[in-house]
């Protein structure tokens, strides 16, 4: 597939916690996406982004291009704007997702709208699924399209070695997720190019 026909994919590392496992998972996910052949992949690590919790008075949906984001957020905003689709890599903290990820989401609006979002989660026995259930509600409010088939890694601390899952099964699940993400990325990009999304 030629570069111009590939979909621009942002893989977002949602944890900024000390000792986090997120970059390991995100690196493997990015590898699967590059091998898939349908994507140009950029890994976006929220630990490298200025993410204040205090937001401006006017929400980004209303402020549009004039929304006053910190200078340290510019690279994140540009990556989200350029992306045709997203994979959010998230742990589960207290049955939900990290505060830094919520801040990154809330500082943006149009960057998410009419684009597909897939989820890769990791955690204890539930594999981060509680976090994903909450994220699906959030992204629905932002007019994003969530992908049904994601990946969850229960008890990741015993299920990975040397940066890879011990089982071969996740690679098959990843392909299903990426196939769906590629379809939605292409369909929604064509739709956005044909007509502005009425958010």
C-alpha positions in Angstrom: 0.0 0.0 0.0 1.4 3.4 -1.0 2.1 6.0 1.8 -0.6 8.3 0.5 -3.2 5.6 0.8 -2.2 4.7 4.4 -4.1 5.9 7.4 -2.4 8.1 9.9 -2.6 6.4 13.2 -1.8 7.8 16.6 -1.0 5.3 19.3 -1.5 7.1 22.6 0.3 6.0 25.8 -2.3 6.9 28.4 -0.3 6.4 31.6 2.3 8.8 33.1 2.8 6.8 36.3 6.3 6.1 37.6 7.3 2.6 36.6 4.5 2.3 34.1 4.1 -0.6 31.7 2.3 1.4 29.0 5.3 2.1 26.7 6.0 -1.6 26.5 2.4 -2.3 25.4 2.3 0.7 23.0 5.6 -0.3 21.4 4.2 -3.8 20.7 0.9 -2.3 19.4 2.8 0.1 17.1 4.8 -2.8 15.8 1.6 -4.7 15.0 0.1 -1.6 13.2 3.2 -1.1 11.1 3.2 -4.8 10.1 -0.4 -4.6 9.2 0.5 -2.3 6.3 -2.4 0.0 6.4 -1.0 2.7 8.7 1.6 5.4 9.2 2.1 5.1 12.9 3.1 7.7 15.5 3.4 6.9 19.2 2.2 9.7 21.4 3.5 9.5 25.0 1.5 11.7 27.4 4.4 11.7 29.8 6.1 14.0 27.4 3.2 16.5 27.2 2.3 19.5 29.4 -1.2 18.5 30.6 -2.6 21.0 33.2 -5.8 19.8 34.9 -7.2 23.4 35.0 -9.1 24.1 31.8 -10.0 27.5 30.2 -13.5 28.8 30.8 -14.7 28.3 27.3 -14.7 24.6 26.1 -12.7 23.7 23.0 -15.9 22.8 21.1 -17.0 26.4 21.2 -13.5 28.1 21.1 -12.3 26.1 18.0 -8.9 27.2 16.7 -8.7 30.0 19.3 -8.7 27.6 22.2 -5.7 28.7 24.4 -3.7 25.5 24.9 -0.3 25.5 26.6 2.8 25.7 24.3 3.9 22.3 25.7 0.8 20.7 24.3 1.3 21.8 20.7 2.9 18.6 19.5 0.1 16.5 21.0 -2.6 18.7 19.4 -0.9 18.5 16.0 -0.6 14.7 16.3 -4.3 14.4 17.1 -5.3 16.8 14.4 -3.3 14.9 11.7 -4.5 11.4 12.8 -7.1 9.5 10.9 -7.6 7.1 13.8 -6.4 6.4 17.3 -5.4 3.5 19.5 -5.5 4.4 23.2 -3.3 2.2 25.4 -4.6 2.4 29.0 -4.1 0.8 32.3 -6.9 0.5 34.9 -6.6 2.6 38.0 -9.4 2.0 40.6 -11.8 0.6 37.9 -11.2 3.6 35.6 -8.5 5.2 33.4 -5.7 7.7 34.3 -6.3 11.3 35.0 -3.6 12.3 32.5 -5.5 10.6 29.8 -8.7 12.4 30.7 -6.8 15.7 30.7 -5.5 15.0 27.2 -8.9 14.2 26.0 -10.6 17.2 27.6 -8.1 19.7 26.2 -9.4 18.7 22.6 -12.6 18.2 20.8 -12.6 18.6 17.0 -9.4 16.5 16.9 -11.4 13.5 18.0 -14.7 14.1 16.2 -15.7 11.8 13.3 -12.6 9.6 13.8 -12.3 6.0 15.0 -10.8 5.1 18.4 -9.6 1.6 19.3 -8.5 0.5 22.8 -5.7 -1.7 24.2 -5.9 -2.1 27.9 -3.9 -3.9 30.6 -4.4 -4.5 34.3 -5.1 -7.2 36.9 -7.8 -9.8 36.5 -10.1 -7.6 34.3 -7.3 -6.6 32.0 -8.3 -2.9 32.1 -11.8 -3.5 30.7 -13.4 -1.1 33.3 -11.2 1.7 32.0 -12.2 1.0 28.4 -15.9 1.0 29.3 -15.6 4.4 30.8 -13.5 5.6 27.8 -16.2 4.4 25.3 -18.7 6.7 27.0 -16.3 9.7 26.9 -15.4 9.3 23.2 -19.1 8.8 22.3 -19.7 12.3 23.8 -16.8 13.6 21.6 -18.5 12.3 18.4 -15.7 9.7 17.9 -16.5 6.2 16.7 -15.3 3.5 19.1 -14.1 0.1 17.7 -15.7 -2.9 19.1 -12.8 -5.3 18.9 -9.9 -4.2 21.1 -7.3 -5.9 23.1 -7.2 -6.5 26.9 -4.2 -8.0 28.8 -5.3 -9.5 32.2 -2.4 -10.0 34.7 0.0 -8.4 32.3 2.8 -8.8 34.9 2.9 -12.5 34.3 1.7 -12.5 30.6 4.5 -10.6 29.0 8.3 -11.3 28.6 10.9 -9.2 26.8 8.4 -6.7 25.5 6.0 -9.2 24.0 3.0 -11.3 25.1 3.9 -14.8 26.0 0.9 -16.1 23.9 0.6 -15.8 20.1 -3.1 -15.1 20.4 -3.0 -11.4 20.9 -1.4 -10.8 17.5 -4.5 -12.4 15.9 -6.8 -10.2 18.0 -4.7 -7.2 17.1 -5.1 -7.9 13.3 -8.9 -8.0 13.7 -8.8 -4.7 15.6 -6.5 -3.1 13.0 -8.6 -4.3 10.1 -11.7 -2.7 11.6 -9.7 0.5 12.5 -8.4 0.7 8.9 -11.9 0.4 7.5 -13.4 3.1 9.8 -10.3 5.3 9.3 -10.8 5.2 5.5 -14.6 5.6 5.6 -14.6 8.5 8.0 -11.7 10.3 6.3 -13.6 10.1 3.0 -16.8 11.4 4.8 -14.9 14.3 6.4 -13.3 15.2 3.1 -16.7 15.1 1.3 -18.5 17.2 3.9 -17.7 18.9 7.3 -18.9 16.9 10.2 -21.8 18.6 11.9 -20.5 18.4 15.5 
